[in-house]
Amino acid sequence: MLEIIVFPTILFGSLALIFGIILGYASKVFQVKTDPKIEKINEVLPGVNCGACGYPGCAGYAEAIVQNDVEINLCPPGGKAVMNQIAEIMGKVASEKEKNIASILCSSGGYVNTNFKYDYHGIENCKAVNLLSGGPNQCNYGCVFQNDCIKACIYGAISVDKTGMRIIDIEKCIGCTACAKSCPRKLIKMIPISKTINVKCSSKDKAFEARKNCGNKTPCIGCGICAKNCPYKAIVLSNNLATIDYDLCTNCGLCAKQCPTKAIIDNKKRGKALIDFKKCIGCTICAKKCPANCISGELKRMHIVDQEKCIGCEICYEKCPKQAVVMNY
């Protein structure tokens, strides 16, 4: 009886010891060595795992920096402080990237400025609402206001105003893209913080349907006026909807001035350009660069700005070699 218990115990114990030795040896031989820089970078990253960098979490980004030599300025939550720490670890020069912020491309979405086709009483989830006959609002492209974006934003950068509109606080927004990913209708886009012009609409309906479905009557109707008149070819019209190429946009504001439905919003504070006759040499650069054609004057003579036509784009102010243009706010 004792032999029946002792022999198997010794046998299995011996086998366990042998396999343990083999596994221990194999772990040493086949060990995948991790670059210590990866661990150091992973430690300085914020650990939010938001994916805004384009990689699967902070660990994935740290690995990509070391192994694939990707840019070190792709972490919005970490900002400049984290970028500088990574630069020190990698022995690189830090080059700050312009911050992207969230923009809600829908001028409706509020309780008082949306046309409804039914009253919704159910799960407070945008994806769930969107699956139910395309949502309660008549516009199949607009905000369904169930606050998935607010829940996704851990920085408290999105709030609801008294009319039910979702508002982005650009001071709090760190550009993590979490809200954009949460929106089932893709109404939230990430745009450079320096760009102040937005098409506040995502409707692809034709003009009549767009006007009928939008409660505040400010939809993009696909008229193409903005695209035809943009001097920088920064606006493209597709599927009855205007979209802005921010790589080409100069913030001149001409499109917002000309939009017949006011679907294009200009958030820039604008003044009027004035020319200092003491400094102006009549080089004509301002007149050639003006998208509104509001500057006139002969070569080597003082130029004049038509205050009625001036849209406050500040391009003449930026381009004048003699600093003869001033902005009057």
C-alpha positions, 0 to 999 in steps of 0.5 A: 500500500505504501509503495502505491503512494510513494512511487508515483509521488517520487515519479511525478516529483522527479518529472516536475523537477526535470520539466522545471529545469528545462523550462528555466533553461528555455526561458533563458535561451529564448528570452526576448530582450526588451529595450530598457528605453521602452520601459522608461518611455512607458513610465513617463507616458500618462497611461490613459491608453486613449489611442490618440497617438495612433497606437494600441495604448501607451505601451504600444506607442512606447514600443513604436518610438524605440523600434520604429523611430516614430515621432515623439510628439503624438501624445496629446494628454502628455503634452509638452512635458511628456514630449520633453521627457521622451526626447531626453530618453531618446536623445532627440530634439523635441519639436512640439506639434500643433494641438488638435481639438474636438469640433462638433460638426452639427449646428442642431443637436439641441432640444429647441432647435431639432425637428423630431419624428418621435419621442425617445424613451429608452437607453441613454446611449447614442449607438442604441438610439441610432439603431432605432429608425435612425434616431428620433430627429428628422435629420439622419445625420445630426446629433441624437443627444444621448451624451456618449461623447460627454461620457467618453471625455474624462477631462470634462471638456464637453458640456450641455448648454441650456438649449441642449447643445453640446459645447466643447471647452477648448481650454479643457480639450486635450485632443485625445479623440475619445469623444470622436470615437464614441460618436456613432454618426462621426459628428466630432472631428479633430481640427488644428486649434489655430483653425477657426472656420468650421462647417457646422453640418454633416447632412448629405441631404439635398437642399430641400430635405436639409432645410426641412429636417434641420430645426434651426434652418442653418444646414449646408445645402450643397450650393457650392458657393464656398468651394467656388469662391475659396481662393485657396481651394480649401473647400471640397463639395461632395454628397451635398456637403462642404468640407474644409481641407485644413492643410490649405485653409488660411482662416481668411473667413471668406467662406463664412461671409458668403455662406447663405445659410450660415452653416459655416461658422467663423470663431475668429475675432476679426477687425478691419485692416488699415494702411499706414501711409507713412510706411506703405511703399506701394509694393502691391503685395497686400492687394495681390494676396487679399482674398476679398479684393478690397485693397486698391492702389497703383504701384509705388503709391499708397494703397487703400482698404475698402472697409466695407469689403474687408473681411478681417482675414489679416493676410495683408497684415501678415504679408506686408514687408514694411508692417504698414498694415494695422488691424483695427478691432 
